[in-house]
Amino acid sequence: MTVDDRFDPESQESQREDRPLGTRNEIITGPVSDWATDFSHHEPEWAADPYPIQDELRQRCPIARTERFGGGWLPTRYEDVAAIAYDTERFSSRSIIMSNFRPPRELAPMGGSPPISSDPPFHHDARKLLLPAFTKSAVVRREAATRAFCHQLIDTMEGQDVVDAARDYAQHIPMRVIADMLGFPPEDGPRFRVFIESVLEGVNLPPDERVERVEKLFDYLLVQIRDHVDDPRDDLTTYLINAELYGRKLEPSHVAGTIALLLIAGIDTTWSAIGASLWHLARTPADRERLVAEPGLLPAAMEELLRVYAPVTMARLVKEDMRWNGVDMKADDWVLLSFPAANRDPAQFDRAAEVVIDREVNRHVAFGLGIHRCVGSHLARMELRVALEVWLERIPRFGLADPAAVTWAPGQVRGPRTLPLRIG
């Protein structure tokens, strides 16, 4: 077997030494003085319940400002979120995690995790490479294994009165699906959780510690990639190693960055959506009982749960100084695209703050808008549907064991991290 020199460890180390890491800004956590002028999506009250804050901002100050993170903006109206999501001329995607670092402009147009971090025209071609793995037909082939795994998880709960539906159920489902797609060891699931927390929730760590945590992720990925170079198989990792763009194989940073994207975004978003859906059904007996009695209603209910509890918020960086919708944005200001806030805008949705599980027209934006709309939306919908179908079939009666014990992830992917449910 010929060794692929692109993934030689010494070559990778030299690349890392040359890779700029951006600049550190001020500490971003601490009490918020005024959400219109000092917002921070990493505060406990935002994690616990951001919706009243977003509703107030939408009425009072539709585009909030903060000096944290080195300066950023938070639009809360659907029309503003959509306008920015579609505007790739004035807003860059080279970093989609708002933090105390700004990646250098030289990383564009590819960014660190293509295609989600890529700007046009590179984005189109990088995204196109992934499409075959996420078609409806490709996703259907994974449904039986996903369903069997959900049953296995519930089998382990037998005899328990209280289970943590986030830690014992929701998180494991996308971990197993993504591990299978990438050809990674399924027993590495706990490591995936650590990687997710480091990348998405550790944005305010000291620079050295944050860099160290991210490097651990890429060290792990390089080991897996090297294993696939030596032992190719029919999975997404081998596909990316062999894929070509513009007549040559992908750069190592492209391969590793895309796999990091699939590992982080492919797990945390779906884990959060499953957990939030179970949380809602646990605290809303009428909806739970109706879905148990009318399982055919689940597809509509699922879309409504995605709308109301959309887990994902993405960031953009302003390309140049400009005045935009009445505010003066500076080059490299962050813009936080709150798809959850857009999904609850009463100007866009009737009864926007309510969960209407039989809502017929539901053009929500839980999977984003524009060129970066989630490439894995078919997969996420399958995982969410199967997870809820199996749970409601096996555990039709459940409720919150202790509402105060439910905790939510801070930051840009919001979902339950602990969800104790009383079952039976």
PLY file of the C-alpha trace (Angstrom):
ply
format ascii 1.0
element vertex 424
property float x
property float y
property float z
element edge 423
property int vertex1
property int vertex2
end_header
0.00 0.00 0.00
1.41 3.38 -0.99
1.53 5.84 1.89
-0.12 9.17 1.12
2.54 11.77 1.95
-0.10 14.46 2.40
-0.82 13.03 5.83
2.74 12.55 7.04
2.83 13.63 10.73
5.96 15.76 10.32
4.38 17.58 7.40
1.26 18.22 9.47
3.31 19.56 12.38
5.07 22.07 10.15
1.71 23.18 8.78
0.43 23.79 12.28
3.41 25.92 13.20
2.73 28.14 10.20
-1.00 28.34 10.74
-2.06 31.71 12.22
-4.50 31.39 15.07
-5.98 34.85 15.16
-5.91 37.40 17.95
-7.32 37.21 21.42
-9.92 39.70 22.55
-11.19 40.49 26.02
-12.91 38.05 28.34
-16.47 37.62 27.11
-18.38 36.29 30.09
-19.87 38.07 33.06
-23.18 39.74 33.94
-24.91 41.53 31.08
-25.67 45.20 31.78
-28.10 45.66 28.89
-28.88 42.99 26.28
-29.26 45.66 23.58
-25.72 46.97 24.07
-23.86 44.20 25.93
-25.25 40.85 24.82
-23.45 37.56 25.43
-24.89 34.21 24.39
-22.62 32.48 26.91
-24.44 33.73 30.01
-26.49 31.32 32.19
-29.77 33.16 31.64
-29.33 32.95 27.86
-28.60 29.22 28.03
-31.57 28.61 30.33
-34.13 30.59 28.28
-33.03 32.97 25.50
-36.48 33.51 24.01
-37.76 36.33 26.25
-34.47 38.16 25.67
-34.79 37.74 21.90
-38.44 38.83 21.97
-37.58 41.98 23.90
-34.72 42.83 21.56
-36.91 42.29 18.50
-39.34 44.91 19.80
-36.86 47.33 21.33
-33.67 47.02 19.33
-33.85 44.56 16.45
-30.06 44.58 15.93
-28.30 44.40 19.29
-24.66 45.36 19.85
-21.91 44.08 22.11
-18.33 45.15 22.73
-17.50 41.63 23.90
-15.84 39.26 21.46
-14.05 42.32 20.08
-17.37 43.73 18.86
-20.42 42.10 17.34
-24.07 42.34 16.34
-27.19 40.26 16.96
-30.14 40.68 14.55
-33.36 39.18 15.91
-35.83 39.75 13.07
-36.34 37.09 10.42
-35.84 39.53 7.55
-32.47 40.73 8.89
-31.18 37.23 9.62
-32.22 36.10 6.13
-30.69 39.14 4.42
-27.29 38.55 6.04
-27.40 34.78 5.45
-27.85 35.38 1.71
-25.34 38.26 1.46
-21.96 36.67 0.76
-20.61 39.87 -0.77
-20.51 41.78 2.52
-20.33 38.99 5.11
-17.69 36.28 5.29
-18.10 32.76 6.68
-14.41 32.17 7.34
-15.35 31.68 10.99
-18.79 30.61 12.14
-18.06 30.42 15.89
-18.18 33.83 17.60
-15.36 33.78 20.12
-12.38 35.67 21.46
-10.40 34.80 18.31
-10.68 36.12 14.78
-9.20 33.84 12.12
-7.00 35.79 9.70
-8.48 36.86 6.41
-5.91 34.75 4.61
-7.92 31.65 5.58
-10.67 32.67 3.15
-12.09 31.42 0.87
-11.64 27.88 2.25
-11.66 28.53 5.98
-10.84 25.99 8.64
-13.83 23.68 8.22
-14.96 23.65 4.59
-17.59 24.06 3.28
-19.28 25.73 6.27
-16.32 28.09 6.70
-15.91 28.73 2.98
-16.81 31.78 0.90
-17.76 31.76 -2.79
-16.67 30.60 -5.24
-14.73 27.90 -3.35
-17.76 27.07 -1.22
-19.85 25.74 -4.10
-17.27 23.17 -5.14
-16.38 22.09 -1.59
-20.05 21.59 -0.74
-20.69 19.66 -3.95
-18.16 17.04 -2.82
-20.32 16.19 0.20
-23.73 16.02 -1.46
-23.65 12.31 -2.47
-23.23 11.22 1.16
-26.29 13.15 2.32
-28.92 12.49 -0.35
-32.30 11.13 0.72
-31.46 7.72 -0.72
-28.12 7.59 1.13
-29.86 8.54 4.36
-32.57 5.90 3.93
-29.87 3.23 3.91
-28.86 4.27 7.43
-32.33 4.24 8.94
-32.56 0.56 9.94
-29.25 0.63 11.81
-30.22 3.89 13.51
-33.55 2.43 14.62
-31.89 -0.72 15.96
-29.40 1.36 17.91
-32.19 3.47 19.46
-33.83 0.26 20.67
-30.52 -0.90 22.11
-30.18 2.33 24.08
-33.66 1.98 25.53
-32.98 -1.66 26.38
-30.23 -0.46 28.72
-32.78 1.67 30.62
-34.86 -1.31 31.67
-35.66 -1.25 35.38
-34.79 2.43 35.86
-37.36 4.93 37.08
-35.34 8.00 36.10
-33.00 8.30 33.11
-31.02 11.18 31.68
-32.48 11.37 28.20
-29.73 13.74 27.03
-26.72 11.74 28.24
-28.22 8.24 28.02
-30.12 8.57 24.74
-30.01 11.73 22.63
-26.26 12.23 22.48
-25.45 8.64 21.53
-27.60 8.51 18.40
-25.76 11.04 16.21
-22.44 9.91 17.69
-23.04 6.40 16.38
-24.38 7.57 13.01
-21.48 9.94 12.33
-18.90 7.41 13.56
-20.34 4.84 11.14
-20.31 7.34 8.27
-16.69 8.32 8.90
-15.50 4.82 9.72
-14.38 5.82 13.23
-14.46 3.46 16.23
-17.94 3.64 17.78
-16.41 3.34 21.25
-14.79 6.76 20.75
-18.13 8.46 21.40
-17.07 9.94 24.77
-14.09 11.57 23.06
-16.43 13.17 20.53
-18.36 14.78 23.37
-15.16 16.30 24.76
-14.23 17.65 21.32
-17.68 19.22 20.95
-17.55 20.91 24.32
-14.03 22.19 23.63
-14.86 23.72 20.25
-18.37 25.06 20.87
-18.45 25.84 24.58
-14.81 26.64 25.36
-14.64 29.90 23.45
-13.59 31.94 26.49
-10.70 29.73 27.58
-7.17 31.17 27.73
-5.60 31.08 24.25
-3.07 28.36 25.01
-5.68 26.07 26.52
-8.13 26.59 23.67
-5.43 25.92 21.06
-4.36 22.81 22.97
-7.91 21.46 23.00
-8.43 22.07 19.30
-5.08 20.45 18.52
-6.18 17.34 20.41
-9.15 17.10 18.05
-6.92 17.35 14.97
-4.38 14.94 16.45
-7.19 12.42 16.77
-8.40 13.10 13.24
-4.93 12.67 11.79
-4.63 9.25 13.46
-7.95 8.21 11.94
-7.04 9.61 8.53
-3.69 7.83 8.53
-5.46 4.59 9.43
-7.73 5.07 6.41
-4.77 5.81 4.16
-3.19 2.51 5.22
-6.46 0.59 5.19
-9.01 2.15 2.79
-12.66 1.19 3.19
-16.08 2.24 1.99
-16.75 5.26 4.18
-16.72 9.03 4.05
-13.17 9.42 5.35
-11.68 7.30 2.56
-13.89 9.16 0.08
-12.49 12.53 1.19
-8.90 11.27 1.12
-9.37 10.23 -2.52
-11.60 13.12 -3.63
-10.28 15.64 -6.13
-10.96 19.33 -6.51
-9.66 21.39 -9.43
-7.74 18.38 -10.75
-5.86 17.47 -7.59
-6.53 15.70 -4.32
-7.73 17.73 -1.35
-5.23 19.44 0.90
-4.78 17.75 4.30
-6.29 20.80 6.01
-9.36 20.45 3.79
-9.80 16.75 4.60
-9.28 17.20 8.34
-11.36 20.39 8.50
-14.33 18.81 6.74
-14.18 15.74 8.98
-14.01 18.03 12.03
-17.12 19.80 10.76
-19.00 16.53 10.32
-17.91 15.29 13.72
-18.79 18.46 15.63
-21.79 19.85 13.76
-23.19 16.47 12.79
-23.41 15.35 16.39
-24.18 18.35 18.60
-26.97 19.83 16.50
-28.94 16.59 16.24
-28.25 15.61 19.85
-29.65 19.01 20.86
-32.74 18.71 18.66
-33.60 15.25 20.00
-33.10 16.38 23.58
-35.15 19.57 23.20
-37.99 17.61 21.60
-38.07 15.11 24.47
-37.91 17.98 26.97
-40.95 19.60 25.36
-42.95 16.38 25.30
-42.00 15.62 28.91
-43.35 18.98 30.08
-46.36 19.08 27.73
-48.48 15.97 28.38
-51.17 16.97 25.88
-48.69 17.00 22.99
-47.05 13.78 24.15
-50.38 11.95 24.48
-51.56 13.18 21.10
-48.39 11.97 19.35
-48.65 8.58 21.02
-52.28 8.29 19.87
-51.61 9.77 16.40
-48.11 8.67 15.31
-48.84 9.88 11.78
-48.67 13.41 13.13
-44.99 13.08 14.03
-43.52 14.53 10.79
-45.45 17.78 11.26
-44.75 17.86 14.98
-41.07 17.30 14.35
-40.86 20.31 12.02
-42.62 22.43 14.62
-40.23 21.31 17.34
-37.33 22.17 15.05
-38.81 25.61 14.50
-39.52 26.46 18.12
-36.39 24.89 19.58
-33.98 25.40 16.68
-30.59 24.56 18.16
-28.19 26.33 15.81
-26.91 29.89 15.62
-24.17 30.75 13.13
-21.76 33.66 12.93
-20.42 35.79 10.11
-17.65 38.38 9.91
-18.20 41.78 8.33
-15.89 42.18 5.34
-15.57 45.98 5.22
-16.77 49.03 7.15
-20.34 49.83 6.18
-23.71 51.12 7.35
-26.19 48.26 7.34
-29.89 48.66 8.22
-29.23 51.64 10.43
-26.11 50.44 12.27
-22.45 51.15 11.59
-20.66 47.84 11.17
-16.87 47.71 11.15
-14.63 45.29 9.26
-14.25 42.06 11.24
-17.22 42.76 13.49
-19.03 39.55 14.30
-22.65 39.08 13.28
-24.52 36.37 15.14
-27.23 34.82 12.95
-29.83 33.59 15.41
-31.97 31.16 13.46
-33.84 30.44 16.72
-34.80 34.12 16.97
-35.82 34.23 13.31
-38.02 31.18 13.85
-39.97 32.96 16.58
-40.51 36.25 14.74
-44.27 36.98 14.82
-43.92 38.92 11.57
-43.02 35.64 9.88
-44.95 32.98 11.83
-48.48 32.97 13.19
-48.55 32.13 16.91
-44.77 32.25 16.72
-44.07 31.57 20.41
-46.45 28.59 20.61
-45.75 24.96 19.79
-48.47 23.96 17.30
-47.68 20.34 16.58
-50.10 20.12 13.66
-48.91 23.34 11.99
-49.48 22.85 8.26
-47.27 25.57 6.74
-43.88 25.71 8.43
-41.06 27.31 6.48
-38.72 27.40 9.44
-35.01 28.09 9.17
-33.68 25.62 11.74
-31.28 24.34 9.07
-30.15 27.81 8.05
-30.59 29.88 4.92
-28.60 30.65 1.81
-25.56 28.81 0.48
-24.73 27.41 3.91
-28.05 25.74 4.54
-27.26 22.47 6.35
-25.98 19.84 3.91
-27.00 17.13 6.39
-30.63 18.16 6.88
-31.99 14.86 5.50
-29.77 12.93 7.89
-30.70 15.09 10.88
-34.41 14.74 10.14
-34.08 10.96 9.90
-32.23 10.74 13.20
-34.72 12.99 14.96
-37.75 11.16 13.57
-36.42 7.69 14.35
-35.28 8.75 17.83
-38.75 10.09 18.65
-40.60 7.18 17.02
-38.66 4.60 19.02
-38.88 6.56 22.28
-42.65 7.11 22.02
-43.19 3.48 21.05
-41.12 2.12 23.91
-41.73 4.83 26.55
-45.13 6.41 25.90
-45.43 7.83 29.42
-42.71 10.11 30.77
-42.25 13.48 32.42
-39.61 15.73 33.92
-38.19 14.16 37.07
-36.92 17.54 38.28
-37.42 20.58 36.04
-34.74 22.49 37.94
-32.17 19.77 37.16
-32.40 20.30 33.39
-29.34 22.13 32.08
-28.76 23.65 28.65
-25.59 24.16 26.65
-24.42 27.75 26.36
-23.20 29.22 23.12
-24.28 28.73 19.54
-25.73 25.22 19.72
-28.39 25.09 22.41
-29.84 21.85 23.68
-30.27 19.98 26.96
-27.07 18.67 28.46
-28.81 17.00 31.39
-32.44 15.90 31.04
-33.64 13.68 33.91
-36.95 12.06 32.93
-39.20 9.87 35.03
-40.38 7.01 32.82
-43.20 4.52 33.02
0 1
1 2
2 3
3 4
4 5
5 6
6 7
7 8
8 9
9 10
10 11
11 12
12 13
13 14
14 15
15 16
16 17
17 18
18 19
19 20
20 21
21 22
22 23
23 24
24 25
25 26
26 27
27 28
28 29
29 30
30 31
31 32
32 33
33 34
34 35
35 36
36 37
37 38
38 39
39 40
40 41
41 42
42 43
43 44
44 45
45 46
46 47
47 48
48 49
49 50
50 51
51 52
52 53
53 54
54 55
55 56
56 57
57 58
58 59
59 60
60 61
61 62
62 63
63 64
64 65
65 66
66 67
67 68
68 69
69 70
70 71
71 72
72 73
73 74
74 75
75 76
76 77
77 78
78 79
79 80
80 81
81 82
82 83
83 84
84 85
85 86
86 87
87 88
88 89
89 90
90 91
91 92
92 93
93 94
94 95
95 96
96 97
97 98
98 99
99 100
100 101
101 102
102 103
103 104
104 105
105 106
106 107
107 108
108 109
109 110
110 111
111 112
112 113
113 114
114 115
115 116
116 117
117 118
118 119
119 120
120 121
121 122
122 123
123 124
124 125
125 126
126 127
127 128
128 129
129 130
130 131
131 132
132 133
133 134
134 135
135 136
136 137
137 138
138 139
139 140
140 141
141 142
142 143
143 144
144 145
145 146
146 147
147 148
148 149
149 150
150 151
151 152
152 153
153 154
154 155
155 156
156 157
157 158
158 159
159 160
160 161
161 162
162 163
163 164
164 165
165 166
166 167
167 168
168 169
169 170
170 171
171 172
172 173
173 174
174 175
175 176
176 177
177 178
178 179
179 180
180 181
181 182
182 183
183 184
184 185
185 186
186 187
187 188
188 189
189 190
190 191
191 192
192 193
193 194
194 195
195 196
196 197
197 198
198 199
199 200
200 201
201 202
202 203
203 204
204 205
205 206
206 207
207 208
208 209
209 210
210 211
211 212
212 213
213 214
214 215
215 216
216 217
217 218
218 219
219 220
220 221
221 222
222 223
223 224
224 225
225 226
226 227
227 228
228 229
229 230
230 231
231 232
232 233
233 234
234 235
235 236
236 237
237 238
238 239
239 240
240 241
241 242
242 243
243 244
244 245
245 246
246 247
247 248
248 249
249 250
250 251
251 252
252 253
253 254
254 255
255 256
256 257
257 258
258 259
259 260
260 261
261 262
262 263
263 264
264 265
265 266
266 267
267 268
268 269
269 270
270 271
271 272
272 273
273 274
274 275
275 276
276 277
277 278
278 279
279 280
280 281
281 282
282 283
283 284
284 285
285 286
286 287
287 288
288 289
289 290
290 291
291 292
292 293
293 294
294 295
295 296
296 297
297 298
298 299
299 300
300 301
301 302
302 303
303 304
304 305
305 306
306 307
307 308
308 309
309 310
310 311
311 312
312 313
313 314
314 315
315 316
316 317
317 318
318 319
319 320
320 321
321 322
322 323
323 324
324 325
325 326
326 327
327 328
328 329
329 330
330 331
331 332
332 333
333 334
334 335
335 336
336 337
337 338
338 339
339 340
340 341
341 342
342 343
343 344
344 345
345 346
346 347
347 348
348 349
349 350
350 351
351 352
352 353
353 354
354 355
355 356
356 357
357 358
358 359
359 360
360 361
361 362
362 363
363 364
364 365
365 366
366 367
367 368
368 369
369 370
370 371
371 372
372 373
373 374
374 375
375 376
376 377
377 378
378 379
379 380
380 381
381 382
382 383
383 384
384 385
385 386
386 387
387 388
388 389
389 390
390 391
391 392
392 393
393 394
394 395
395 396
396 397
397 398
398 399
399 400
400 401
401 402
402 403
403 404
404 405
405 406
406 407
407 408
408 409
409 410
410 411
411 412
412 413
413 414
414 415
415 416
416 417
417 418
418 419
419 420
420 421
421 422
422 423
